[in-house]
Amino acid sequence: MKIALIAKDKPGALEIRKANRDAHVAYLKATDAMEMAGPFLDENGEMCGSLIILNMDMAAAQEWAANDPYKKADLFDSVELITWNKVLG
């Protein structure tokens, strides 16, 4: 099952994101169930959130999201985990 993790950063949290980016990217690379990932960008081209596609069940995705270094750094204002169905691409 594919899960879309959609996270939005807290306002003014760019420095938290930058300070924890290396740990977050390492966490992504250590997960064989991560299919794609990347940041959302604001109107100035600065990172302001995340979209991650995971290939695991919802319970595993919830656990994975709880252990993300960004989550542990309290970067996110909101996080949604939504079952997703890839049709094209």
C-alpha positions in Angstrom: 0.0 0.0 0.0 1.2 3.5 -0.8 1.0 6.3 1.8 1.4 10.0 1.0 2.9 11.9 3.9 2.1 15.5 3.6 3.7 17.8 6.1 3.7 21.5 6.5 6.4 23.3 8.5 5.6 25.7 11.4 5.9 29.3 10.3 9.4 30.7 10.6 10.9 27.2 11.0 13.3 27.2 8.1 16.4 27.1 10.4 15.0 24.1 12.2 14.6 22.3 8.8 18.1 23.2 7.7 19.7 22.1 11.0 18.0 18.7 10.8 18.1 18.1 7.0 21.1 15.8 7.0 19.6 13.5 9.6 16.2 13.6 7.8 17.8 12.7 4.4 19.8 9.9 6.1 16.6 8.6 7.6 14.9 8.7 4.2 17.8 6.8 2.6 17.8 4.2 5.3 14.2 3.3 4.5 13.7 0.8 1.7 10.0 1.6 1.7 10.5 5.3 0.7 9.7 5.7 -3.0 10.1 9.4 -3.5 10.4 12.5 -1.3 11.0 16.2 -1.6 10.2 19.6 0.0 7.4 21.9 -0.7 8.6 25.4 -1.6 7.1 28.8 -0.6 6.7 31.8 -2.9 10.4 32.7 -2.3 11.6 29.2 -3.2 12.4 28.3 0.4 11.5 24.8 1.8 8.3 24.9 3.8 7.0 21.3 4.0 7.5 17.8 2.8 5.8 15.2 0.5 7.0 11.7 1.0 5.6 8.6 -0.7 6.0 5.4 1.4 5.2 1.9 0.4 4.0 0.3 3.7 0.8 -0.2 5.6 -0.7 2.7 7.6 0.5 1.5 11.0 4.1 1.2 9.7 3.8 4.7 8.1 2.6 6.2 11.4 5.5 4.7 13.2 7.9 5.8 10.5 6.6 9.4 10.6 6.9 9.5 14.4 10.6 8.7 14.2 11.5 11.1 11.4 14.2 13.5 12.6 12.1 16.5 11.4 9.2 15.3 13.6 11.5 14.8 16.6 12.8 18.4 16.0 9.2 19.7 16.2 9.5 21.2 12.7 6.0 20.4 11.5 2.8 22.4 12.0 0.8 19.5 10.5 1.3 16.0 9.2 -1.2 14.0 7.2 -0.8 10.3 6.2 -3.2 9.5 3.3 -3.5 6.2 1.4 -2.5 6.9 -2.2 -3.1 5.1 -5.4 -0.5 5.6 -8.2 -2.1 5.7 -11.6 0.4 7.3 -13.9 4.1 8.0 -13.9 
